[in-house]
Amino acid sequence: MNCPLCDELQTSKWSEDQFRPYFACRHCSLVFVPQDFFLSPEDERKRYDTHENDEHDQRYREYLTKVASGITPFISKGQKGLDFGCGSSTLMAKIMEEFDYKMDSYDLYYHPSTPIWSQKYDFIVLSEVIEHLSSLRETMMKLAGLLSTDGQFFIKTKFLPQTKEQFDVWYYKKDPTHICFFNAQSMGELARVLGMNGPETNQDLSRLWF
C-alpha cells in the first residue's frame, strides 16, 4: 500500500481498533487510514455538521485569535491569505481582516463557490484540516500552486504521540474524519514533496515556506 504523502511502498499495519486499521510509512513516518475506511462524503458532512463553530462563541474566537497570533509575525500587512477548509464559519478571515490582512475562505462543504483555484495567495492556512485530506499529496501540491513566489503554509494539526501505546488511546485518532497523522519527520517530508523549506513548528502550528 502506497503512502499518501511520499508515495513509497514501505508501509505496514501499525495499529488497529474496532473501527479501522492504521498504517505507518517507514520512509516518512506518516500514519494513515486506508482508503477503504474513509467515510462517504454524506457521512463526513454529517460529522462536520456536529461541530460547534459558533462565530459568537468567545472561546472559539479566542482559539482562532491564538492561531492567528502564531501566523502574523511571518506575514506583512496587506498580504492576501486563504483559510482552506474553514468549515461553516469564516471567523478566521474576519479576525485576520481586523489585523489588516486580506483573506478568502474556502470549504468543500460549506463555502465551495469561492473561486480560489485561479487566485494567488501570499499564505494559506490549514487549521485542523490536513488530517482530513483524502487526497493528501495531490491536494497539497495543488494548493502549493496557488502560493506566490515567497508564499507560506501555516498548518495546525496535532502531532503523533511518541509511542504506539500512546497512539492506541489517543483522542485525536477517534474522530472518523481524521485519516492522516503527522510528526516532525512527515511534516518535513511534506516540505520536500512541495519543494519548500521547513517545517518550523510551535504549539501544533507548522510553517512551510518558499
N, CA, C and O of each residue as an XYZ file, in Angstrom:
840
protein
N       0.842     -1.191      0.000
C       0.000      0.000      0.000
C       0.886      1.253      0.000
O       1.763      1.400      0.852
N       0.654      2.133     -0.942
C       1.478      3.330     -1.057
C       1.127      4.355      0.013
O      -0.033      4.506      0.396
N       2.143      5.047      0.482
C       1.942      6.140      1.426
C       1.280      7.306      0.701
O       1.726      7.673     -0.386
N       0.227      7.903      1.269
C      -0.447      9.015      0.587
C       0.357     10.304      0.568
O      -0.033     11.265     -0.095
N       1.481     10.339      1.291
C       2.327     11.519      1.295
C       3.541     11.359      0.382
O       3.719     12.140     -0.552
N       4.373     10.355      0.646
C       5.618     10.217     -0.119
C       5.499      9.217     -1.264
O       6.408      9.104     -2.086
N       4.375      8.485     -1.322
C       4.083      7.511     -2.385
C       4.981      6.278     -2.340
O       5.010      5.494     -3.289
N       5.716      6.104     -1.238
C       6.552      4.918     -1.079
C       5.697      3.709     -0.697
O       4.599      3.842     -0.155
N       6.240      2.517     -1.000
C       5.547      1.275     -0.662
C       5.983      0.704      0.690
O       5.560     -0.385      1.079
N       6.828      1.447      1.395
C       7.353      0.956      2.665
C       6.359      1.205      3.799
O       6.667      1.898      4.768
N       5.169      0.632      3.663
C       4.126      0.833      4.665
C       3.665     -0.508      5.219
O       3.739     -1.532      4.540
N       3.197     -0.491      6.440
C       2.681     -1.716      7.060
C       1.690     -1.335      8.149
O       1.698     -0.220      8.671
N       0.830     -2.310      8.474
C      -0.152     -2.053      9.523
C       0.585     -1.818     10.839
O       1.459     -2.592     11.229
N       0.214     -0.738     11.507
C       0.915     -0.330     12.720
C       0.033     -0.425     13.950
O       0.513     -0.667     15.058
N      -1.274     -0.231     13.743
C      -2.224     -0.273     14.847
C      -3.612     -0.576     14.286
O      -3.835     -0.494     13.078
N      -4.529     -0.924     15.164
C      -5.904     -1.202     14.735
C      -6.814     -1.076     15.936
O      -6.457     -1.462     17.049
N      -8.006     -0.526     15.695
C      -9.017     -0.505     16.739
C     -10.283     -1.148     16.193
O     -10.250     -1.773     15.133
N     -11.384     -1.005     16.892
C     -12.608     -1.689     16.466
C     -13.220     -1.076     15.206
O     -14.129     -1.654     14.610
N     -12.724      0.088     14.807
C     -13.314      0.781     13.664
C     -12.474      0.702     12.395
O     -13.025      0.649     11.295
N     -11.133      0.692     12.530
C     -10.293      0.774     11.338
C      -8.835      0.475     11.684
O      -8.430      0.587     12.841
N      -8.049      0.092     10.672
C      -6.611     -0.091     10.866
C      -5.867      1.212     10.587
O      -6.403      2.133      9.971
N      -4.624      1.269     11.053
C      -3.761      2.422     10.833
C      -2.423      1.908     10.315
O      -1.797      1.042     10.927
N      -2.003      2.446      9.197
C      -0.734      2.041      8.592
C       0.311      3.121      8.847
O      -0.021      4.299      8.978
N       1.568      2.712      8.917
C       2.676      3.643      9.109
C       3.659      3.495      7.958
O       3.904      2.392      7.468
N       4.216      4.623      7.536
C       5.217      4.624      6.468
C       6.608      4.620      7.100
O       6.928      5.494      7.906
N       7.419      3.656      6.741
C       8.775      3.576      7.290
C       9.695      4.628      6.688
O      10.754      4.925      7.239
N       9.289      5.186      5.562
C      10.120      6.207      4.915
C       9.909      7.587      5.530
O      10.877      8.266      5.870
N       8.641      8.011      5.676
C       8.378      9.384      6.126
C       7.677      9.479      7.478
O       7.491     10.579      8.000
N       7.285      8.334      8.054
C       6.659      8.264      9.386
C       5.196      8.699      9.433
O       4.609      8.749     10.514
N       4.597      9.015      8.287
C       3.173      9.322      8.301
C       2.383      8.095      8.752
O       2.693      6.975      8.344
N       1.381      8.295      9.577
C       0.427      7.245      9.931
C      -0.892      7.596      9.248
O      -1.344      8.739      9.316
N      -1.501      6.629      8.599
C      -2.681      6.928      7.799
C      -3.684      5.782      7.820
O      -3.349      4.636      8.119
N      -4.912      6.128      7.496
C      -6.018      5.162      7.408
C      -6.192      4.770      5.943
O      -6.223      5.651      5.084
N      -6.308      3.477      5.630
C      -6.525      3.066      4.234
C      -7.824      3.623      3.662
O      -8.790      3.853      4.389
N      -7.831      3.833      2.371
C      -8.957      4.472      1.700
C     -10.263      3.714      1.888
O     -11.331      4.326      1.922
N     -10.195      2.395      2.011
C     -11.418      1.602      2.176
C     -12.181      1.970      3.445
O     -13.353      1.619      3.586
N     -11.532      2.668      4.362
C     -12.158      3.001      5.635
C     -12.514      4.485      5.733
O     -12.860      4.968      6.811
N     -12.432      5.206      4.622
C     -12.855      6.606      4.623
C     -14.376      6.678      4.738
O     -15.083      5.800      4.242
N     -14.870      7.714      5.386
C     -16.306      7.963      5.395
C     -16.770      8.397      4.008
O     -15.993      8.953      3.232
N     -18.020      8.144      3.706
C     -18.601      8.671      2.475
C     -18.729     10.192      2.634
O     -18.766     10.693      3.758
N     -18.797     10.927      1.519
C     -18.990     12.378      1.633
C     -20.221     12.746      2.454
O     -20.206     13.736      3.185
N     -21.286     11.955      2.338
C     -22.510     12.247      3.083
C     -22.278     12.091      4.584
O     -22.708     12.933      5.372
N     -21.598     11.014      4.978
C     -21.330     10.795      6.404
C     -20.304     11.788      6.940
O     -20.370     12.208      8.095
N     -19.360     12.154      6.085
C     -18.373     13.145      6.504
C     -19.058     14.485      6.770
O     -18.770     15.142      7.771
N     -19.946     14.882      5.895
C     -20.682     16.141      6.084
C     -21.506     16.091      7.374
O     -21.551     17.072      8.116
N     -22.144     14.979      7.640
C     -22.929     14.852      8.867
C     -22.053     15.033     10.104
O     -22.464     15.653     11.085
N     -20.842     14.485     10.042
C     -19.908     14.635     11.154
C     -19.528     16.096     11.350
O     -19.494     16.585     12.479
N     -19.242     16.797     10.248
C     -18.865     18.203     10.344
C     -20.029     19.066     10.832
O     -19.821     20.088     11.486
N     -21.246     18.652     10.511
C     -22.415     19.411     10.955
C     -22.552     19.415     12.478
O     -23.255     20.261     13.032
N     -21.895     18.488     13.153
C     -21.962     18.435     14.620
C     -20.947     19.368     15.279
O     -21.003     19.593     16.488
N     -20.011     19.916     14.482
C     -19.013     20.821     15.045
C     -19.681     22.120     15.492
O     -20.519     22.671     14.778
N     -19.317     22.590     16.638
C     -19.915     23.803     17.193
C     -18.964     24.982     16.985
O     -18.322     25.459     17.921
N     -18.892     25.435     15.741
C     -18.015     26.557     15.393
C     -18.843     27.830     15.286
O     -19.058     28.362     14.197
N     -19.297     28.301     16.427
C     -20.179     29.460     16.502
C     -19.334     30.732     16.517
O     -18.516     30.923     17.417
N     -19.526     31.590     15.539
C     -18.748     32.822     15.446
C     -18.960     33.737     16.650
O     -18.128     34.600     16.929
N     -20.065     33.551     17.360
C     -20.370     34.390     18.525
C     -19.876     33.771     19.831
O     -20.061     34.343     20.905
N     -19.249     32.605     19.732
C     -18.691     31.941     20.913
C     -17.321     32.551     21.218
O     -16.399     32.456     20.408
N     -17.196     33.173     22.385
C     -15.957     33.859     22.727
C     -14.777     32.905     22.773
O     -13.669     33.275     22.387
N     -14.995     31.689     23.237
C     -13.901     30.719     23.310
C     -13.402     30.336     21.921
O     -12.203     30.152     21.713
N     -14.328     30.218     20.974
C     -13.941     29.897     19.600
C     -13.147     31.058     18.995
O     -12.160     30.839     18.292
N     -13.575     32.279     19.269
C     -12.839     33.448     18.779
C     -11.438     33.494     19.390
O     -10.463     33.795     18.700
N     -11.345     33.198     20.670
C     -10.035     33.217     21.335
C      -9.120     32.137     20.761
O      -7.917     32.349     20.606
N      -9.697     30.988     20.450
C      -8.916     29.898     19.858
C      -8.341     30.315     18.506
O      -7.151     30.126     18.252
N      -9.180     30.879     17.641
C      -8.712     31.282     16.314
C      -7.781     32.480     16.389
O      -6.859     32.596     15.582
N      -8.006     33.368     17.340
C      -7.106     34.504     17.528
C      -5.712     34.019     17.921
O      -4.708     34.596     17.505
N      -5.658     32.960     18.720
C      -4.369     32.372     19.104
C      -3.665     31.785     17.876
O      -2.453     31.934     17.721
N      -4.430     31.118     17.004
C      -3.849     30.605     15.762
C      -3.314     31.763     14.926
O      -2.198     31.706     14.410
N      -4.120     32.809     14.799
C      -3.713     33.975     14.008
C      -2.449     34.616     14.574
O      -1.597     35.083     13.819
N      -2.325     34.638     15.896
C      -1.158     35.268     16.520
C       0.119     34.489     16.233
O       1.212     35.048     16.310
N      -0.004     33.208     15.906
C       1.158     32.421     15.525
C       1.567     32.634     14.075
O       2.669     32.267     13.667
N       0.662     33.234     13.303
C       0.893     33.459     11.872
C       1.431     34.854     11.589
O       2.343     35.021     10.778
N       0.868     35.853     12.255
C       1.134     37.246     11.902
C       2.608     37.667     11.984
O       3.000     38.565     11.239
N       3.447     37.073     12.845
C       4.854     37.503     12.832
C       5.587     37.193     11.524
O       6.661     37.739     11.272
N       5.013     36.323     10.697
C       5.702     35.868      9.486
C       5.135     36.467      8.201
O       5.622     36.160      7.112
N       4.116     37.311      8.312
C       3.492     37.888      7.130
C       3.450     39.406      7.265
O       3.592     39.953      8.358
N       3.254     40.068      6.137
C       3.259     41.531      6.110
C       1.836     42.063      5.962
O       0.987     41.435      5.328
N       1.594     43.208      6.546
C       0.287     43.848      6.457
C      -0.132     43.990      4.998
O       0.668     44.355      4.136
N      -1.392     43.694      4.746
C      -1.927     43.824      3.401
C      -1.779     42.592      2.540
O      -2.356     42.523      1.455
N      -1.011     41.608      3.007
C      -0.868     40.382      2.223
C      -2.198     39.615      2.191
O      -3.053     39.779      3.061
N      -2.340     38.781      1.168
C      -3.586     38.057      0.956
C      -3.405     36.588      1.302
O      -2.455     35.943      0.859
N      -4.334     36.068      2.103
C      -4.270     34.671      2.512
C      -5.533     33.916      2.179
O      -6.526     34.488      1.728
N      -5.475     32.617      2.409
C      -6.599     31.711      2.194
C      -6.754     30.822      3.418
O      -5.801     30.177      3.854
N      -7.957     30.792      3.966
C      -8.295     29.841      5.026
C      -8.923     28.640      4.333
O     -10.112     28.649      4.013
N      -8.117     27.604      4.104
C      -8.576     26.435      3.350
C      -9.156     25.409      4.324
O      -8.500     25.000      5.282
N     -10.417     24.999      4.054
C     -11.098     24.080      4.956
C     -11.612     24.798      6.184
O     -11.472     24.313      7.307
N     -12.208     25.958      5.965
C     -12.621     26.813      7.075
C     -13.811     26.268      7.845
O     -14.092     26.734      8.949
N     -14.523     25.283      7.283
C     -15.735     24.801      7.921
C     -16.890     25.749      7.670
O     -16.871     26.502      6.696
N     -17.882     25.724      8.519
C     -19.073     26.543      8.302
C     -18.840     28.010      8.612
O     -19.599     28.868      8.161
N     -17.793     28.310      9.381
C     -17.531     29.673      9.824
C     -16.410     30.323      9.022
O     -15.449     29.660      8.631
N     -16.541     31.624      8.780
C     -15.468     32.395      8.147
C     -14.820     33.329      9.174
O     -14.293     34.381      8.813
N     -14.861     32.949     10.436
C     -14.358     33.810     11.506
C     -12.857     34.053     11.402
O     -12.392     35.150     11.709
N     -12.089     33.049     10.975
C     -10.644     33.243     10.838
C     -10.352     34.406      9.887
O      -9.506     35.252     10.178
N     -11.044     34.444      8.765
C     -10.840     35.523      7.798
C     -11.203     36.872      8.406
O     -10.516     37.865      8.169
N     -12.264     36.913      9.177
C     -12.687     38.164      9.802
C     -11.651     38.644     10.817
O     -11.376     39.840     10.909
N     -11.082     37.715     11.574
C     -10.048     38.070     12.544
C      -8.811     38.606     11.829
O      -8.245     39.622     12.232
N      -8.400     37.922     10.771
C      -7.226     38.365     10.027
C      -7.469     39.738      9.386
O      -6.560     40.566      9.320
N      -8.677     39.967      8.922
C      -9.002     41.262      8.322
C      -8.973     42.372      9.364
O      -8.641     43.514      9.048
N      -9.322     42.039     10.605
C      -9.221     43.013     11.696
C      -7.771     43.410     11.933
O      -7.492     44.508     12.415
N      -6.842     42.506     11.590
C      -5.409     42.771     11.738
C      -4.779     43.311     10.439
O      -3.556     43.349     10.297
N      -5.646     43.726      9.496
C      -5.195     44.342      8.235
C      -4.588     43.351      7.246
O      -3.655     43.688      6.518
N      -5.113     42.139      7.222
C      -4.742     41.173      6.192
C      -5.997     40.831      5.397
O      -7.108     40.837      5.929
N      -5.803     40.536      4.125
C      -6.907     40.096      3.279
C      -6.975     38.573      3.335
O      -5.939     37.910      3.376
N      -8.168     38.020      3.337
C      -8.258     36.561      3.422
C      -9.546     36.046      2.794
O     -10.635     36.549      3.072
N      -9.401     35.023      1.934
C     -10.541     34.289      1.398
C     -10.794     33.064      2.262
O      -9.894     32.573      2.943
N     -12.028     32.578      2.225
C     -12.405     31.373      2.961
C     -12.944     30.342      1.984
O     -13.774     30.652      1.130
N     -12.461     29.107      2.120
C     -12.929     28.030      1.244
C     -13.183     26.777      2.074
O     -12.399     26.430      2.957
N     -14.281     26.112      1.778
C     -14.555     24.808      2.373
C     -15.359     23.982      1.384
O     -16.305     24.476      0.771
N     -14.979     22.735      1.236
C     -15.602     21.849      0.256
C     -17.103     21.745      0.467
O     -17.860     21.670     -0.501
N     -17.548     21.738      1.730
C     -18.957     21.526      2.026
C     -19.731     22.814      2.299
O     -20.918     22.894      1.984
N     -19.084     23.812      2.874
C     -19.809     24.989      3.341
C     -19.550     26.251      2.515
O     -20.420     27.117      2.421
N     -18.380     26.359      1.925
C     -18.055     27.545      1.118
C     -17.318     27.112     -0.153
O     -16.176     27.513     -0.378
N     -17.971     26.295     -0.978
C     -17.293     25.732     -2.152
C     -17.232     26.661     -3.347
O     -16.513     26.381     -4.307
N     -17.971     27.761     -3.311
C     -18.076     28.594     -4.510
C     -16.999     29.678     -4.589
O     -16.910     30.390     -5.589
N     -16.175     29.808     -3.533
C     -15.103     30.788     -3.575
C     -14.136     30.420     -4.699
O     -13.620     29.302     -4.713
N     -13.877     31.331     -5.642
C     -13.044     30.994     -6.818
C     -11.550     31.024     -6.499
O     -10.824     31.895     -6.976
N     -11.105     30.076     -5.699
C      -9.713     30.113     -5.229
C      -8.720     29.602     -6.257
O      -7.562     30.018     -6.245
N      -9.140     28.712     -7.143
C      -8.174     27.983     -7.976
C      -7.569     28.833     -9.082
O      -6.635     28.395     -9.753
N      -8.075     30.019     -9.280
C      -7.484     30.932    -10.250
C      -6.789     32.104     -9.556
O      -6.415     33.082    -10.203
N      -6.620     32.000     -8.235
C      -6.037     33.079     -7.452
C      -4.578     32.784     -7.094
O      -4.090     31.670     -7.282
N      -3.898     33.806     -6.576
C      -2.582     33.654     -5.978
C      -2.643     34.202     -4.556
O      -3.258     35.236     -4.296
N      -1.986     33.483     -3.638
C      -2.026     33.868     -2.232
C      -0.614     33.973     -1.676
O       0.297     33.259     -2.095
N      -0.459     34.887     -0.719
C       0.817     35.031     -0.020
C       0.962     33.985      1.078
O       2.074     33.595      1.434
N      -0.160     33.542      1.606
C      -0.120     32.498      2.627
C      -1.436     31.722      2.621
O      -2.495     32.255      2.288
N      -1.336     30.465      2.994
C      -2.506     29.589      3.089
C      -2.501     28.940      4.462
O      -1.485     28.404      4.902
N      -3.640     28.992      5.133
C      -3.796     28.424      6.467
C      -4.651     27.161      6.376
O      -5.728     27.174      5.782
N      -4.162     26.074      6.969
C      -4.946     24.852      7.133
C      -4.986     24.567      8.623
O      -4.075     23.941      9.166
N      -6.033     25.021      9.277
C      -6.161     24.870     10.723
C      -7.062     23.672     11.029
O      -8.273     23.718     10.810
N      -6.456     22.610     11.535
C      -7.174     21.358     11.811
C      -7.848     20.855     10.535
O      -9.030     20.512     10.539
N      -7.082     20.815      9.443
C      -7.605     20.431      8.130
C      -6.799     19.307      7.500
O      -7.377     18.385      6.924
N      -5.471     19.366      7.598
C      -4.648     18.440      6.826
C      -4.894     16.988      7.210
O      -4.730     16.093      6.381
N      -5.286     16.745      8.459
C      -5.543     15.368      8.896
C      -6.812     14.795      8.270
O      -7.078     13.600      8.398
N      -7.604     15.639      7.590
C      -8.843     15.203      6.951
C      -8.690     14.894      5.460
O      -9.600     14.318      4.863
N      -7.575     15.257      4.854
C      -7.477     15.250      3.392
C      -7.418     13.840      2.825
O      -6.513     13.069      3.146
N      -8.382     13.510      1.985
C      -8.460     12.169      1.402
C      -7.468     11.984      0.256
O      -7.076     10.857     -0.048
N      -7.062     13.071     -0.376
C      -6.030     13.034     -1.426
C      -4.913     13.956     -0.969
O      -4.742     15.053     -1.500
N      -4.165     13.506      0.010
C      -3.225     14.363      0.722
C      -2.198     15.011     -0.194
O      -2.113     16.236     -0.280
N      -1.423     14.184     -0.875
C      -0.335     14.703     -1.721
C      -0.874     15.585     -2.838
O      -0.345     16.668     -3.090
N      -1.917     15.127     -3.503
C      -2.459     15.855     -4.642
C      -3.033     17.203     -4.213
O      -2.819     18.216     -4.880
N      -3.766     17.212     -3.093
C      -4.373     18.451     -2.623
C      -3.316     19.464     -2.217
O      -3.422     20.644     -2.553
N      -2.287     19.006     -1.491
C      -1.254     19.932     -1.043
C      -0.432     20.473     -2.212
O      -0.022     21.633     -2.190
N      -0.192     19.662     -3.215
C       0.532     20.140     -4.390
C      -0.310     21.161     -5.157
O       0.214     22.145     -5.678
N      -1.599     20.918     -5.219
C      -2.491     21.860     -5.900
C      -2.535     23.188     -5.153
O      -2.524     24.253     -5.770
N      -2.586     23.124     -3.827
C      -2.595     24.345     -3.026
C      -1.260     25.088     -3.138
O      -1.233     26.318     -3.188
N      -0.157     24.342     -3.179
C       1.156     24.976     -3.314
C       1.223     25.786     -4.605
O       1.913     26.804     -4.666
N       0.509     25.338     -5.636
C       0.481     26.059     -6.899
C      -0.242     27.392     -6.812
O      -0.129     28.218     -7.718
N      -0.996     27.614     -5.717
C      -1.691     28.882     -5.524
C      -0.832     29.899     -4.788
O      -1.194     31.073     -4.706
N       0.305     29.457     -4.251
C       1.148     30.356     -3.477
C       2.003     31.241     -4.374
O       2.461     30.817     -5.435
N       2.206     32.455     -3.940
C       3.089     33.379     -4.636
C       4.541     32.939     -4.462
O       4.818     31.962     -3.767
N       5.457     33.657     -5.090
C       6.871     33.268     -5.101
C       7.429     33.051     -3.703
O       8.183     32.104     -3.478
N       7.068     33.915     -2.764
C       7.544     33.809     -1.386
C       6.448     33.308     -0.454
O       6.422     33.659      0.725
N       5.547     32.489     -0.983
C       4.386     32.063     -0.226
C       4.699     31.114      0.923
O       5.769     30.509      0.985
N       3.725     31.002      1.839
C       3.894     30.186      3.035
C       2.631     29.380      3.336
O       1.514     29.817      3.061
N       2.838     28.206      3.901
C       1.763     27.425      4.507
C       1.862     27.546      6.014
O       2.959     27.561      6.574
N       0.707     27.634      6.674
C       0.614     27.523      8.122
C      -0.358     26.386      8.417
O      -1.552     26.491      8.138
N       0.160     25.308      8.979
C      -0.610     24.067      9.129
C      -0.721     23.724     10.602
O       0.280     23.454     11.265
N      -1.938     23.736     11.106
C      -2.171     23.374     12.504
C      -2.771     21.980     12.569
O      -3.850     21.731     12.031
N      -2.064     21.075     13.231
C      -2.552     19.713     13.444
C      -1.808     19.123     14.630
O      -0.672     19.504     14.907
N      -2.439     18.205     15.320
C      -1.778     17.539     16.440
C      -0.746     16.551     15.908
O      -1.037     15.772     15.000
N       0.465     16.583     16.477
C       1.498     15.628     16.088
C       1.287     14.292     16.803
O       0.731     14.225     17.899
N       1.750     13.242     16.144
C       1.637     11.880     16.667
C       2.275     11.756     18.051
O       3.307     12.372     18.316
N       1.666     10.961     18.930
C       2.352     10.611     20.175
C       3.635      9.837     19.863
O       3.797      9.318     18.759
N       4.523      9.764     20.818
C       5.828      9.155     20.571
C       5.788      7.629     20.511
O       6.666      7.024     19.896
N       4.808      6.998     21.125
C       4.773      5.536     21.166
C       3.451      5.014     20.627
O       2.451      5.730     20.607
N       3.455      3.761     20.192
C       2.236      3.111     19.729
C       1.220      3.008     20.853
O       0.021      3.166     20.624
N       1.686      2.748     22.055
C       0.773      2.620     23.195
C       0.030      3.930     23.436
O      -1.160      3.923     23.750
N       0.719      5.035     23.291
C       0.064      6.335     23.432
C      -0.898      6.593     22.279
O      -1.973      7.161     22.470
N      -0.502      6.172     21.082
C      -1.375      6.344     19.925
C      -2.664      5.550     20.099
O      -3.740      6.030     19.742
N      -2.566      4.349     20.640
C      -3.733      3.477     20.767
C      -4.844      4.102     21.607
O      -6.015      3.769     21.422
N      -4.497      5.001     22.524
C      -5.509      5.624     23.385
C      -5.650      7.120     23.076
O      -6.296      7.851     23.827
N      -5.058      7.564     21.995
C      -5.034      8.981     21.633
C      -6.421      9.438     21.198
O      -7.041      8.807     20.341
N      -6.909     10.519     21.775
C      -8.242     11.015     21.452
C      -8.350     11.476     19.999
O      -9.419     11.386     19.396
N      -7.246     11.969     19.436
C      -7.282     12.596     18.118
C      -7.610     11.605     17.013
O      -8.209     11.978     16.004
N      -7.227     10.354     17.190
C      -7.491      9.359     16.151
C      -8.925      8.839     16.206
O      -9.362      8.136     15.294
N      -9.657      9.173     17.257
C     -11.018      8.658     17.414
C     -12.028      9.375     16.538
O     -13.143      8.888     16.353
N     -11.657     10.522     15.997
C     -12.523     11.214     15.051
C     -12.458     10.463     13.715
O     -11.377     10.358     13.135
N     -13.570      9.945     13.219
C     -13.531      9.133     11.991
C     -13.170      9.917     10.740
O     -12.891      9.320      9.700
N     -13.171     11.245     10.817
C     -12.758     12.053      9.663
C     -11.260     12.353      9.679
O     -10.741     12.943      8.732
N     -10.564     11.957     10.736
C      -9.112     12.122     10.807
C      -8.449     10.894     10.202
O      -8.593      9.788     10.723
N      -7.725     11.084      9.106
C      -7.195      9.932      8.368
C      -5.695     10.010      8.098
O      -5.112      9.045      7.605
N      -5.055     11.145      8.413
C      -3.603     11.293      8.232
C      -3.019     11.941      9.473
O      -3.523     12.961      9.945
N      -1.951     11.349     10.005
C      -1.372     11.836     11.252
C       0.123     12.083     11.060
O       0.858     11.209     10.599
N       0.553     13.281     11.420
C       1.910     13.744     11.151
C       2.770     13.768     12.404
O       2.270     13.797     13.529
N       4.075     13.757     12.180
C       5.044     14.173     13.177
C       6.021     15.112     12.477
O       5.794     15.497     11.330
N       7.105     15.483     13.157
C       8.051     16.426     12.550
C       8.672     15.851     11.279
O       8.905     16.582     10.316
N       8.941     14.544     11.275
C       9.566     13.926     10.100
C       8.630     13.953      8.896
O       9.051     14.309      7.795
N       7.382     13.587      9.090
C       6.441     13.576      7.963
C       6.092     14.994      7.510
O       5.826     15.215      6.329
N       6.090     15.948      8.426
C       5.881     17.330      8.008
C       7.076     17.810      7.185
O       6.916     18.577      6.235
N       8.270     17.354      7.554
C       9.449     17.661      6.743
C       9.379     17.032      5.370
O       9.817     17.626      4.385
N       8.825     15.826      5.301
C       8.647     15.173      4.004
C       7.654     15.945      3.145
O       7.831     16.054      1.932
N       6.615     16.477      3.769
C       5.666     17.307      3.029
C       6.385     18.513      2.423
O       6.156     18.860      1.264
N       7.250     19.144      3.207
C       8.021     20.273      2.683
C       8.857     19.840      1.479
O       8.928     20.557      0.481
N       9.490     18.671      1.572
C      10.317     18.166      0.468
C       9.473     17.925     -0.779
O       9.861     18.318     -1.879
N       8.319     17.280     -0.610
C       7.432     16.982     -1.736
C       7.010     18.273     -2.443
O       6.890     18.312     -3.667
N       6.786     19.329     -1.653
C       6.305     20.593     -2.213
C       7.437     21.506     -2.657
O       7.188     22.581     -3.204
N       8.680     21.088     -2.426
C       9.810     21.924     -2.777
C       9.913     23.160     -1.909
O      10.319     24.224     -2.376
N       9.538     23.016     -0.615
C       9.510     24.150      0.297
C      10.504     23.938      1.437
O      11.070     22.856      1.591
N      10.704     24.978      2.225
C      11.545     24.918      3.409
C      10.691     24.599      4.635
O       9.486     24.851      4.650
N      11.330     24.044      5.658
C      10.623     23.777      6.901
C      10.603     22.297      7.226
O      11.234     21.486      6.549
N       9.871     21.962      8.272
C       8.934     22.831      8.993
C       9.583     23.589     10.149
O      10.593     23.174     10.718
N       8.967     24.694     10.460
C       9.218     25.399     11.709
C       7.930     25.279     12.506
O       6.888     25.782     12.085
N       7.993     24.618     13.651
C       6.769     24.249     14.377
C       6.771     24.848     15.772
O       7.780     24.823     16.476
N       5.612     25.394     16.162
C       5.420     25.927     17.503
C       3.972     25.699     17.914
O       3.049     26.223     17.291
N       3.784     24.912     18.969
C       2.451     24.667     19.524
C       1.456     24.197     18.460
O       0.408     24.811     18.259
N       1.794     23.120     17.795
C       0.941     22.447     16.815
C       0.801     23.209     15.497
O       0.098     22.746     14.598
N       1.452     24.361     15.362
C       1.370     25.134     14.134
C       2.696     25.037     13.400
O       3.725     25.490     13.901
N       2.669     24.439     12.201
C       3.874     24.249     11.397
C       3.883     25.229     10.234
O       2.870     25.429      9.564
N       5.038     25.831     10.006
C       5.207     26.786      8.919
C       6.117     26.180      7.860
O       7.209     25.701      8.167
N       5.656     26.205      6.602
C       6.468     25.830      5.448
C       6.563     27.063      4.559
O       5.601     27.824      4.455
N       7.695     27.269      3.924
C       7.843     28.485      3.132
C       8.760     28.251      1.933
O       9.646     27.396      1.956
N       8.515     29.043      0.880
C       9.362     29.022     -0.307
C      10.578     29.914     -0.073
O      11.428     30.041     -0.954
